[in-house]
Amino acid sequence: MGPLIVQSDRTVLLELDHEDADEARRELAAFAELERAPEHVHTYRITPLGLWNARAAGLDAEQVLDVLLTRSRFPVPHALLVDIDETMSRYGRLVLEKDPVHGLVLRCHDAPVLEEIARHRKIAPLLGPRIDGETAVVHASARGELKQLLLTVGWPAEDRAGYVDGTPHPISLTETDPVSGEAWALRPYQRRAVENFWAGGSGVVVLPCGAGKTLVGAAAMAASSTTTLVLVTNTVSARQWKAELLRRTSLTADEIGEYSGALKEVRPVTIATYQVLTARRGGIHPHLELLDGHDWGLIVYDEVHLLPAPVFRMTAELQARRRLGLTATLVREDHREGEVFSLIGPKRYDAPWREIEAQGHIAPADCVEVRVELPVGDRMAYASAEDADRHRLASSSPHKLDVAARLVARHRGEPVLVIGQFLDQLDELGALLDAPVLKGSTSTARRERLFAAFRAGELPVLVVSKVANFSVDLPEASVAVQVSGAFGSRQEEAQRLGRLLRPKRDGRPATFYTVVARDTVDADYAAKRRRFLAEQGYAYRILDAADLAASGELPG
């Protein structure tokens, strides 16, 4: 069953005026992915996965259809209404449950559906004997794999089979920050996120960078009060998690272990990096046994949209453990969102960025695209290049360097990140700006020193590669200049803007620049990268680099 594409004769056009645009986005975000966003008319692509996420969150087809019928500029095609109703009805018809006699079972009150599923050549080996016309035994070890396969054939199962308790370990939230001495408490949306996750047992919480995803993880750990495994993107992130847990929970340093390339500590709360878990030796992944070798009561997947394939495969065997995924965006450029849905769990909470911004919990952001005109000679070189080389030629054009330097100078005195994809381009920028360059080859110790100096205000400009895209806490960064990126990655665009969104002590907004080579694939990819931010309600201003060069500053 393919995606429902809302387009051509099945298009739903929504004209969103200033007053209701944010409200409409909140309503549509539960089940629709923004496909493109002209100035006033938004077209949404509705997929089965989005509708099933909505169903798992408690929305029914009647509510979804009411939103479309209310918000639609034109009459909604009847065929689309039928498709949405029928698609949503598929979620929950198959249910995984624990039977007191037979153990794990698959129930379906629609016998023909169960018969169809039972005859599928890949699904049949995962099922045991039929108890009756509506119930089949499931091999306990096949719980994850079965959910994956059911999703691919268009019959997503609702997992009500419950979870093991894990080894108890007392964890509670503090009431006072030991660093600042100030009282603190979970924000209302963080509390709702934890409540929704706990009620569902497993699943994903989507919050913008800077909105406190780590605190949601800490609160889930306190609710569980069991041994916990936290999986993170890198060693710097692991140490930031440890520092935050020491500030926000009753855990002591001796109770938190780091499992990384440098250390192999297994404690009641163990923070491991994806890199060490996926390291291969002799054709095997020796550290993946950490996942199932201990009686964890909770597993937390930070930046869950980045889960590598080996962790996905192992997670299929961990369906009896509670699993919490944390992310700023569920978009995966490899289109494996379905595996997150089936193996980690459905989306349990998703707060729109602009809503949290309005509450003052993340900084407002001004997004500006600066368009660079390539000289005729460079345009000829680009036009005659092979397709595979054009992205690099356009993205790393030397004409971007002067523009980036002018933007940095425009914000003298503010903490500025200069972000790019190509290392030679970043080295040139580092030399031009007299700023250190942080990249993959930079040691963990040096990364931590540079980040600490930047946070302290001792380092006004830091040039960073994609290693700073994820799980890096730089609360005072207020300006980013993006000179190149990973093709059209919406995920990366969201993460890079997210580096700026922590509220500033003086209340200043964040400014996010993207420098783009006009009339090239660089511009095409930039348009795709903006898609996620448009969904969150952010609009880009357009600035011509020639105007910047002439004036020396940005127009208001």
Buried (B, 14 or more C-beta within 10 A) or exposed (E): EEEBEBEEEBBBBBBBEEEBBBEBBBBBBBBBBBBBBEEEEBBBBBBBBBBBBBBBBEBEBEBBBEBBEEBBBEEBBEEBBEBBBEBBBBBBBBBBBEBEEBBBBBBBEBEEBBEBBBEBEEBEEBBBEBBEEBBBBBBBBBBBBBBBBBBBEEBBBBBEBEBEEBEEBEBEBBEEEEEEEEEBEBBEBBBBBBBBBBEBBBBBBBBBBBBBBBBBBBBBBBBBBBBBBBBBBBBBBBBBBBBBBBBBBBBEEEBBBBBBEEEBEBBBBBBBBBBBBBBEEEEEBEBBEBBEEBEBBBBBBBBBBBBEEBBBBBBBBBBBBBBBBBBBBBBBEEEBBBBBBBBBBBBBBBBBBBBBBEEEBBBBBBBBBBBBBBEEEBBEBBEEBEEEEBBBBBBBBEBBBBBBBBBBEBBEEBBBBBBBBBBEBBBBBBEBBEBBBBBEEBEBEEBBBBBEBBBEEEBBBBBBBBBBBBBBBBBBBBBBBBBBBBBBBBBBBBBBBBBBBBBBEEEEBBBBBBBBBBBBBBBBBBBBBBBBBBBBBBEBEEBBBEEBEEEEEBEE
